[in-house]
Amino acid sequence: MEDLRFQYGVTGGEAKKKAFAYIYKCKGVRDVSLENCILIVRGEGLDEDKMRRKMDKILSSNPGCLSCFSSSG
């Protein structure tokens, strides 16, 4: 199982809602959790590049957001 992580500085609001809504629609996602402003996505066959680009668009356009990062584990 793969882990993708997206870090951002938003604790609530529209960006968080959009991020969760997008992630749950992605193919292969089995679990999503939020730990200390890090959105952790677990699943199999995840399209890391596509998810990273979309999350960058969702999160970088909002004030207070940090850069997104992802890593497979």
C-alpha positions as CSV (number, residue, x, y, z in Angstrom):
1,M,0.0,0.0,0.0
2,E,1.2,3.5,-0.9
3,D,1.2,6.6,1.3
4,L,1.0,10.1,-0.3
5,R,1.3,13.1,2.0
6,F,0.2,16.7,1.3
7,Q,1.2,19.4,3.8
8,Y,-0.6,22.6,4.1
9,G,-1.2,25.3,6.7
10,V,-5.0,25.4,6.5
11,T,-6.9,24.2,9.5
12,G,-10.4,24.6,8.1
13,G,-12.4,26.3,5.4
14,E,-12.9,25.8,1.7
15,A,-9.4,24.5,0.8
16,K,-9.8,21.6,3.3
17,K,-13.2,20.7,1.9
18,K,-12.0,20.8,-1.7
19,A,-9.0,18.7,-0.9
20,F,-11.0,16.0,0.9
21,A,-13.7,16.0,-1.8
22,Y,-11.1,15.5,-4.5
23,I,-9.1,12.8,-2.7
24,Y,-12.1,10.7,-2.0
25,K,-12.9,10.6,-5.7
26,C,-9.5,9.3,-6.8
27,K,-9.1,5.7,-7.9
28,G,-7.3,3.4,-5.5
29,V,-7.8,5.5,-2.4
30,R,-8.6,3.4,0.7
31,D,-8.0,5.7,3.6
32,V,-7.5,9.4,4.2
33,S,-6.4,11.0,7.5
34,L,-5.3,14.4,8.7
35,E,-2.4,14.6,11.2
36,N,-0.8,17.9,12.1
37,C,-1.7,19.7,8.9
38,I,-0.6,16.7,6.8
39,L,-3.2,15.0,4.7
40,I,-2.2,11.3,4.4
41,V,-3.7,9.3,1.6
42,R,-3.3,5.5,1.6
43,G,-4.2,3.3,-1.3
44,E,-3.0,1.2,-4.2
45,G,-2.2,2.3,-7.7
46,L,-2.4,6.0,-6.8
47,D,-1.5,8.4,-9.6
48,E,1.0,10.5,-7.6
49,D,1.7,13.1,-10.2
50,K,-1.9,13.8,-11.0
51,M,-2.9,14.0,-7.4
52,R,0.1,16.3,-6.6
53,R,-0.8,18.7,-9.4
54,K,-4.5,18.8,-8.4
55,M,-3.7,19.3,-4.7
56,D,-1.2,22.0,-5.6
57,K,-4.0,23.9,-7.4
58,I,-6.4,23.4,-4.6
59,L,-4.1,24.4,-1.8
60,S,-1.7,26.9,-3.3
61,S,-4.4,29.3,-4.3
62,N,-5.5,29.8,-0.7
63,P,-3.8,32.1,1.9
64,G,-1.8,30.4,4.5
65,C,-1.1,27.3,2.5
66,L,2.3,25.7,2.4
67,S,3.9,23.9,-0.5
68,C,2.5,20.4,-1.1
69,F,4.7,17.4,-1.0
70,S,4.2,13.8,-1.6
71,S,6.2,10.6,-0.9
72,S,5.5,7.0,-1.5
73,G,6.2,4.6,1.4
